Amino acid sequence: MAVNLPPPEAESLLPVGGVRLGAAQAGIKKPQRYDLLLIELAPGSEVAAVFTRNRFCAAPVTVAREHLAKGGIRALVVNTGNANAGTGSEGIRRARETCAAVARLLGCAPEQVLPFSTGVIMEPLPLERLIAGLPRCVASLRPDGWLLAAEAIMTTDTVPKACSERLDIAGMPVTVTAIAKGAGMIHPNMATLLGFVATDAAIASSLLARLVHRIADASFHCITVDGDTSTNDALVLMATGSAGVRFATGDELGFATLEEALTRAARRLAQAIVRDGEGATKFITVTVEEGRNQEECRRVGYAIARSPLVKTAFFASDPNLGRILAAVGAAGIEDLDVERVRLYLGDLRVAERGGRAADYQEAEALRIMREPEITVRVALGRGDAVATVWTCDFSYDYVRINAEYRT
């Protein structure tokens, strides 16, 4: 059960001019579930993306990078149930064949198609089933298909993840709509997640390429469920230009408003992934402040957020908070002065001057840890930098879900 994450309503997801979406039940892993998505983009759309840094990156990631560098992208194709990762040269061939099949149906070049896959690693992609499902995707293409699209890319997710917003920029309506999937294998360096964010503003290619990195750093690079980085992760930012508002440099009036909206959408989806983390029962915000730089604040935040001992304590609502101090001390800051470190659980001061705070009350800590949403705050006493990461607890169900994943 996701933590305070209701499913999106179809009517809340606004069409983005220049984008059509279609989904099909291709039987890639399981029958009678939507597992194939096609996103068609109008000519002239710009696309930018960031991908996993896992050296065993999946075949579709390799092909998508190659195609993206050539520009002129007209379509994205996404399958679930099979990652097409750890599949060698044959996996590359099948990813290319997927693009060629889409191109034949849409009347574009194979290099104008970006492939994405998610699911089991080291299994051959069932190409015949995928290609057989593509005509049904094309037949169902529609501008208001965002909710079904969000459902079609789910794997172990329990809730589809999508959001939408309409802005007023220079008197013109501009739309941002986004979907994502992910519940496990979530950690930065593209955390398994896929995210697709679209706007009908026009954004120049070079600006869009910088923008997608900034958005990722403020959202999907701030989450962890289990500390594992997938082979298939990608965040894609699409700008169709149909709204009549154009940004070439980022200095134009209204661009900051658009960037804030795009970042807001990505952050909502990133947090939704954590709220729907495999087996999650708690949503945990970890803020590290008073660091010398943001990098060390994030290092400490992740040391806490990915610690199995910390995460299991939160699941049990057990205020065994010395585990958090241990994680801070093991974060690799060699000159950390523990006498200056302060630890808070919510507004409750837990530790200071190297030990338990004089007014700490375990009963109050127990009350806080029983809540579904918890904030941990660490002050390092070293400077002015701050960083926030989001994580969840580890429950029995996390083990069960991953032990049964292939069955």
C-alpha positions, 0 to 999 in steps of 0.5 A: 500500500503506497504511503499517502499516494492516491491514484491520479484521476484521468480528468486531472491529466491535461493533454499536451499539444503535439503529444499522442499516446497509445497502449496495448496488451502485448503479453510480454510477461503476463497476459491481459495487462497493458505492457506496451506504450507508444508516445508520438511527438509532432514534427519539430519537437525537441527531446532531451534525456538523462540515463542510468550510469550503470555500466551494464546499461540496457540495450534500449539505453544504448540505442536511445542515446545513439538516436537522441544524439541525431535529433528529430525524435518523433516517437518513444516506445516503452515495454514493461515485463522485460528489461532487455538488459544483460542481453548482449548484441542480440539485445541491441538488435532487438531494440533496433528492430523495435524502433524499425517497426515503430518507424514503419507504422508512423512513417518516420526513420528508425533513428527518430524512435527512442526505445525504453524497456523495464522488467526482468534482466538477462531475459531475451526481449520477446520481439514478436509479441512486442511488434505484434502489439504495436499496431494496437498502440497506433490505433489507440493513439490519443492526446488524452491517454496519459492515465492509461500510459502511466498504467502501461509502464508500471511493474511492481508499482501499486499506483500509477504516477502522473501529474499535470499543471497549466501555467500562464506565461506572457498571457499564453496557456502552457501545459506540463504533464508527466508520468513515471514508474518505479518502486524498487531498484531506486537510487541516484545516477538515475535512480528502476525508474522511467520518467516522461515529462512533456510541455507544449512550450518550445525550448531550444535543443541546447537549453533543453539538454541543460534543463533536463539535468537540472530537473533530474538533480532536483528530483530523481537524484534525490530519492532512494528506496533500496540503494540499487541503481537500475540498468534501464533508468531514464528521464525524458523531457519533451517540448513540442512547441505547440503553445506558441511560447518559445525559449531559446536561452533561458533568459526570457521572461517566463522561463523561470516559471516554466522551469519551476513547474517542470521541476515541481512535476518531476519532484512530485513523481520522484516522491511518488516513487518513494511513497510507492516503494516496494513494501513501503509503510513510511515516507521519510524526508532526510534533510542535512544542513550546515554542511560545507557544500551540498555534496557532503550534505547529500552524502550524509543524507544518503548514508542515512536513507539507504541504511538497512538498519535505519530503514528497518527501525523506521518500519518497526517504529523503533526509536533506535536512533543511534543507528542514524548517528552511526550512519552519519559517522560512516558517511566519509567526512573524515574531519567531521566534529561530532561535538557539533552535530545535532540530530532531530526527529521531527522537532524533537532534538535527539542528539547533540555534543556527541551524545543524547540530548539532555531533554530527549524523551523516547516516548515522544520519539516513539510517537513520531516514528509511528506516523506514516510521514517522518522528517529526520534533520541533521545539522553538521555544524560546518557551514551553510549548505543544505540538501534533502533526500527522500526515502522509505522504510524496509518492510517484510513485503520488500523481501517478499516482493523481490524474492517472488519477482520472477514468479 
